[in-house]
Amino acid sequence: MRNTTGALALGAGMLLLLPLAGLDPFLLDVLTSGFLLASYVGSWDIVGGVAGQISLGHALFFGAATYSCALLTSLAGWPFAAAGGAALLLSTGAAAVVGTMSARLKGPFIALLTLALGELAHEVMIGQTFFSPRGAYSWGGEGGVPVALPWDAPSPWAAYYGALLFLFVSAWGMRRIALSREGLVWTAISGSELTARASGVDVARHKRRAFVAAGLFAGAAGVGFAAYVGRATTTDLSLELSFQAATFAAIGGRGTVVGPVLAALILHTVFRGAGVSPAARVLLYALALLLVLRFFPAGVAGALRQRIRARKMISGGAIR
């Protein structure tokens, strides 16, 4: 445990000092977007890893937040702070609806339901056109909708450290929730719903809570992404984004929060920083997933945790 904490602290220190090394603006942008993506992947792990409810439409909550920020600021004229608050309410509300609909379902049926809802939202936004208040041009579809921000383009450093702070705070919050009493109930449901019901647990209610918590954090990541990119596009609702979250979580170690966050940050930075095309990135993600499932079924973080426990048991036996 101490070694893990030390490694995380070392990594955090490197990220804090990295811009001082004269990092290329492109790599700075890759890391900044990677921090936001990693937070989004961590939100998936709350419902898909800790609670064991495999969601294949998680981008619905992220995209609901980005589009809320864009439409409310650009069309309704809301200040960004108010639009961001409304976006969080909308993403959390959408998650509550999805959680309610899936509460009585199990296994692949939850995955199919979330997949259908997420892809429905994606297709609707592809075909939708929103007109500007001046009527001079139209937004929407694949081109997306701009976000009216109250500031000019922030400096790359400010954006980098803002996104990094957001990642630290959100990861800490998600980890605390996973280790809380509610998180332990979700873990029990993930292990066996039948046993949880026999113990008197209201499984449907706790499943819904897991979706709400995941939707809140995914929406927060969406608000941060809208503020950084300045536009909401159909990519924010894409099936690829939903699959990315599930893939990164499986590689990092489902249910650990930290593992999926680190896997998302590392893989996103390596593949996008190397200039790999989106289509090739999908193939590489799939290959990485297959290798991890073959050699580390519990994910990288899960394998490390199992090895640490084994060492403790061996050392404990040696002392005796």
C-alpha positions as CSV (number, residue, x, y, z in Angstrom):
1,M,0.0,0.0,0.0
2,R,2.8,2.4,0.9
3,N,4.6,1.6,-2.4
4,T,1.4,2.3,-4.3
5,T,0.8,5.6,-2.5
6,G,4.4,6.6,-3.1
7,A,4.1,5.8,-6.8
8,L,1.0,7.8,-7.2
9,A,2.5,10.7,-5.3
10,L,5.6,10.5,-7.6
11,G,3.3,10.5,-10.7
12,A,1.4,13.5,-9.4
13,G,4.6,15.4,-8.8
14,M,5.8,14.7,-12.3
15,L,2.5,15.9,-13.8
16,L,2.7,19.1,-11.7
17,L,6.3,19.8,-12.9
18,L,5.9,18.6,-16.5
19,P,4.9,21.9,-18.1
20,L,8.1,23.5,-16.7
21,A,10.1,21.2,-18.9
22,G,9.1,23.2,-21.9
23,L,6.4,20.8,-23.1
24,D,5.3,21.1,-26.7
25,P,1.8,22.9,-27.0
26,F,0.4,19.8,-28.8
27,L,1.4,17.4,-26.0
28,L,0.1,19.9,-23.4
29,D,-3.2,19.8,-25.2
30,V,-3.1,16.0,-25.3
31,L,-2.5,15.8,-21.5
32,T,-5.2,18.4,-20.7
33,S,-7.8,16.6,-22.7
34,G,-6.5,13.3,-21.2
35,F,-7.1,14.6,-17.6
36,L,-10.8,15.2,-18.5
37,L,-11.1,11.9,-20.3
38,A,-9.6,10.1,-17.3
39,S,-12.1,11.6,-15.0
40,Y,-14.9,10.5,-17.3
41,V,-13.6,7.0,-17.3
42,G,-13.4,7.0,-13.5
43,S,-17.1,7.9,-13.5
44,W,-17.8,4.8,-15.6
45,D,-16.0,2.7,-13.1
46,I,-18.4,3.8,-10.3
47,V,-21.3,2.1,-12.0
48,G,-19.6,-0.4,-14.2
49,G,-16.8,-1.5,-11.9
50,V,-17.8,-0.9,-8.3
51,A,-21.5,-1.5,-8.8
52,G,-21.0,-4.1,-11.6
53,Q,-23.7,-2.6,-13.9
54,I,-22.1,-2.6,-17.3
55,S,-23.1,0.5,-19.2
56,L,-22.4,0.8,-22.9
57,G,-24.0,4.2,-23.3
58,H,-22.1,6.1,-20.6
59,A,-21.3,8.9,-23.1
60,L,-25.0,9.9,-22.8
61,F,-24.3,11.6,-19.5
62,F,-21.1,13.2,-20.7
63,G,-22.7,14.5,-24.0
64,A,-25.8,15.7,-22.2
65,A,-23.5,18.0,-20.1
66,T,-21.5,19.3,-23.1
67,Y,-24.6,20.0,-25.2
68,S,-26.4,21.7,-22.3
69,C,-23.5,24.1,-21.8
70,A,-23.4,24.8,-25.6
71,L,-27.2,25.3,-26.1
72,L,-27.8,27.3,-22.9
73,T,-24.9,29.7,-23.5
74,S,-25.2,30.1,-27.2
75,L,-28.9,30.0,-27.8
76,A,-30.5,30.9,-24.5
77,G,-27.8,33.4,-23.5
78,W,-27.2,31.9,-20.1
79,P,-23.9,32.7,-18.3
80,F,-21.5,29.7,-18.4
81,A,-21.7,29.1,-14.6
82,A,-25.5,28.8,-14.7
83,A,-25.3,26.6,-17.8
84,G,-22.8,24.4,-16.1
85,G,-25.0,23.9,-13.0
86,A,-28.0,23.1,-15.2
87,A,-25.8,20.6,-17.2
88,L,-24.9,18.8,-14.0
89,L,-28.6,18.6,-13.1
90,L,-29.5,17.3,-16.5
91,S,-26.7,14.6,-16.6
92,T,-27.6,13.5,-13.1
93,G,-31.3,13.4,-14.0
94,A,-30.6,11.4,-17.1
95,A,-28.6,9.0,-15.1
96,A,-31.4,8.6,-12.6
97,V,-33.9,7.8,-15.4
98,V,-31.5,5.2,-16.9
99,G,-30.8,3.8,-13.4
100,T,-34.6,3.5,-12.8
101,M,-35.1,1.8,-16.2
102,S,-32.3,-0.7,-15.6
103,A,-32.9,-1.4,-11.9
104,R,-34.9,-4.5,-12.6
105,L,-32.6,-5.8,-15.3
106,K,-29.5,-7.9,-15.1
107,G,-26.2,-8.5,-17.0
108,P,-26.4,-8.1,-20.7
109,F,-29.9,-6.5,-20.6
110,I,-28.5,-3.5,-18.8
111,A,-25.7,-3.2,-21.4
112,L,-28.2,-3.4,-24.3
113,L,-30.5,-0.8,-22.7
114,T,-27.8,1.7,-22.1
115,L,-26.3,1.0,-25.5
116,A,-29.7,1.7,-27.2
117,L,-30.3,4.9,-25.2
118,G,-26.8,6.3,-25.8
119,E,-26.9,5.6,-29.5
120,L,-30.4,7.1,-29.8
121,A,-29.2,10.3,-28.3
122,H,-26.2,10.2,-30.7
123,E,-28.3,9.7,-33.8
124,V,-30.7,12.5,-32.7
125,M,-27.9,15.0,-32.4
126,I,-26.4,14.0,-35.7
127,G,-29.6,14.9,-37.5
128,Q,-30.5,18.0,-35.5
129,T,-29.7,21.5,-36.6
130,F,-29.8,24.5,-34.2
131,F,-30.1,28.0,-35.6
132,S,-28.1,30.9,-34.3
133,P,-30.1,33.8,-32.8
134,R,-29.0,36.0,-35.7
135,G,-30.2,33.6,-38.3
136,A,-27.0,34.0,-40.3
137,Y,-25.9,30.4,-40.1
138,S,-26.8,27.1,-38.5
139,W,-25.1,24.9,-35.9
140,G,-25.6,21.2,-35.1
141,G,-25.1,17.9,-36.7
142,E,-21.5,16.7,-37.0
143,G,-20.2,20.2,-36.8
144,G,-21.5,20.6,-33.2
145,V,-22.6,23.7,-31.3
146,P,-20.3,26.3,-29.9
147,V,-20.1,27.1,-26.2
148,A,-20.2,30.9,-25.4
149,L,-17.5,31.3,-22.8
150,P,-17.1,34.4,-20.6
151,W,-13.3,34.4,-21.2
152,D,-10.9,34.5,-24.1
153,A,-8.9,31.4,-24.9
154,P,-7.1,30.5,-21.7
155,S,-3.4,30.0,-21.7
156,P,-2.3,26.3,-22.2
157,W,-0.8,26.3,-18.7
158,A,-4.0,27.6,-17.1
159,A,-6.0,24.9,-18.9
160,Y,-3.5,22.2,-18.0
161,Y,-3.4,22.9,-14.3
162,G,-7.2,23.5,-14.1
163,A,-7.9,20.1,-15.7
164,L,-5.2,18.4,-13.5
165,L,-6.8,19.9,-10.4
166,F,-10.2,18.7,-11.6
167,L,-8.8,15.2,-12.1
168,F,-7.3,15.1,-8.6
169,V,-10.5,16.3,-6.9
170,S,-12.9,14.1,-8.9
171,A,-10.7,11.0,-8.5
172,W,-10.4,11.6,-4.8
173,G,-14.2,12.0,-4.6
174,M,-14.9,8.9,-6.6
175,R,-12.5,6.9,-4.5
176,R,-14.1,8.1,-1.3
177,I,-17.5,7.0,-2.6
178,A,-16.2,3.6,-3.7
179,L,-14.8,3.0,-0.1
180,S,-17.9,4.4,1.6
181,R,-20.7,2.3,3.1
182,E,-22.7,2.9,0.0
183,G,-19.8,1.8,-2.2
184,L,-19.5,-1.4,-0.1
185,V,-23.2,-2.1,-0.8
186,W,-22.6,-1.6,-4.5
187,T,-19.7,-4.0,-4.3
188,A,-21.9,-6.6,-2.6
189,I,-24.5,-6.2,-5.4
190,S,-21.8,-6.6,-8.0
191,G,-20.7,-9.8,-6.3
192,S,-24.2,-11.4,-6.0
193,E,-27.5,-9.6,-6.3
194,L,-29.3,-12.7,-4.9
195,T,-27.2,-12.6,-1.8
196,A,-27.7,-8.9,-1.4
197,R,-31.4,-9.3,-1.6
198,A,-31.4,-12.1,0.9
199,S,-29.5,-9.7,3.3
200,G,-32.3,-7.2,3.0
201,V,-30.7,-4.8,0.5
202,D,-33.0,-2.8,-1.7
203,V,-31.0,-3.6,-4.9
204,A,-33.0,-1.5,-7.3
205,R,-32.6,1.6,-5.1
206,H,-28.9,1.2,-4.7
207,K,-28.4,0.5,-8.5
208,R,-30.1,3.8,-9.2
209,R,-27.9,5.6,-6.8
210,A,-24.8,4.1,-8.5
211,F,-26.0,5.5,-11.8
212,V,-26.8,8.9,-10.3
213,A,-23.3,9.1,-8.8
214,A,-21.7,8.1,-12.1
215,G,-23.9,10.5,-14.1
216,L,-22.9,13.4,-11.8
217,F,-19.1,12.8,-12.2
218,A,-19.5,12.2,-16.0
219,G,-21.5,15.4,-16.3
220,A,-18.8,17.3,-14.4
221,A,-16.2,16.0,-16.8
222,G,-18.5,17.0,-19.7
223,V,-18.8,20.6,-18.3
224,G,-15.0,20.8,-18.0
225,F,-14.6,19.5,-21.5
226,A,-17.1,22.0,-22.9
227,A,-15.2,24.8,-21.1
228,Y,-11.9,23.6,-22.5
229,V,-12.8,22.7,-26.1
230,G,-15.5,25.5,-26.5
231,R,-17.8,23.3,-28.6
232,A,-20.2,20.3,-28.2
233,T,-20.1,17.8,-31.0
234,T,-21.7,14.4,-31.7
235,T,-18.4,12.7,-30.7
236,D,-19.3,13.6,-27.1
237,L,-22.3,11.1,-27.4
238,S,-20.6,8.6,-29.6
239,L,-20.5,4.8,-29.1
240,E,-16.7,5.0,-29.4
241,L,-16.6,7.2,-26.3
242,S,-18.8,4.8,-24.3
243,F,-16.7,1.8,-25.4
244,Q,-13.5,3.7,-24.5
245,A,-14.6,4.1,-20.9
246,A,-15.4,0.4,-20.6
247,T,-12.2,-0.7,-22.3
248,F,-9.9,1.6,-20.2
249,A,-11.7,0.4,-17.0
250,A,-11.1,-3.2,-17.9
251,I,-7.5,-2.6,-18.7
252,G,-6.8,-0.6,-15.5
253,G,-8.9,-2.9,-13.3
254,R,-12.6,-2.5,-12.8
255,G,-13.8,-1.4,-9.4
256,T,-10.5,0.2,-8.4
257,V,-11.2,3.8,-9.8
258,V,-7.5,4.6,-9.7
259,G,-6.7,1.9,-12.2
260,P,-9.1,3.0,-14.9
261,V,-8.1,6.6,-14.4
262,L,-4.4,5.8,-14.9
263,A,-5.1,3.5,-17.9
264,A,-7.2,6.2,-19.6
265,L,-4.6,8.9,-19.1
266,I,-1.6,6.7,-20.2
267,L,-3.2,5.1,-23.2
268,H,-4.8,8.4,-24.4
269,T,-1.5,10.2,-24.1
270,V,0.5,7.6,-25.8
271,F,-1.7,6.9,-28.8
272,R,-2.9,10.4,-29.4
273,G,0.5,11.9,-28.7
274,A,2.0,9.5,-31.2
275,G,-0.4,10.8,-33.8
276,V,-2.3,7.5,-34.2
277,S,-5.4,7.9,-36.3
278,P,-8.8,7.4,-34.5
279,A,-9.5,4.1,-36.4
280,A,-6.1,2.8,-35.6
281,R,-6.5,3.8,-31.9
282,V,-9.7,1.7,-31.7
283,L,-7.8,-1.3,-33.0
284,L,-5.0,-0.7,-30.5
285,Y,-7.4,-0.3,-27.6
286,A,-9.0,-3.6,-28.6
287,L,-5.6,-5.3,-28.8
288,A,-4.6,-3.9,-25.4
289,L,-7.9,-5.1,-23.9
290,L,-7.3,-8.6,-25.3
291,L,-3.8,-8.8,-24.0
292,V,-4.8,-7.6,-20.5
293,L,-7.8,-10.0,-20.3
294,R,-5.5,-12.8,-21.3
295,F,-2.6,-12.1,-18.9
296,F,-4.3,-9.9,-16.3
297,P,-8.0,-10.9,-16.0
298,A,-8.5,-8.5,-13.1
299,G,-6.8,-5.6,-14.9
300,V,-3.4,-4.2,-14.2
301,A,-4.5,-2.6,-10.9
302,G,-6.3,-5.7,-9.9
303,A,-3.3,-7.9,-10.6
304,L,-1.0,-5.6,-8.6
305,R,-3.5,-5.6,-5.7
306,Q,-3.7,-9.4,-5.7
307,R,0.2,-9.6,-5.7
308,I,0.4,-7.2,-2.8
309,R,-2.1,-9.3,-0.8
310,A,-0.2,-12.5,-1.6
311,R,3.0,-11.0,-0.4
312,K,1.3,-9.9,2.8
313,M,0.0,-13.4,3.4
314,I,3.5,-14.9,2.7
315,S,5.2,-12.4,5.0
316,G,2.6,-12.9,7.7
317,G,3.1,-16.7,7.5
318,A,6.9,-16.2,7.7
319,I,6.7,-14.1,10.9
320,R,4.6,-16.8,12.6
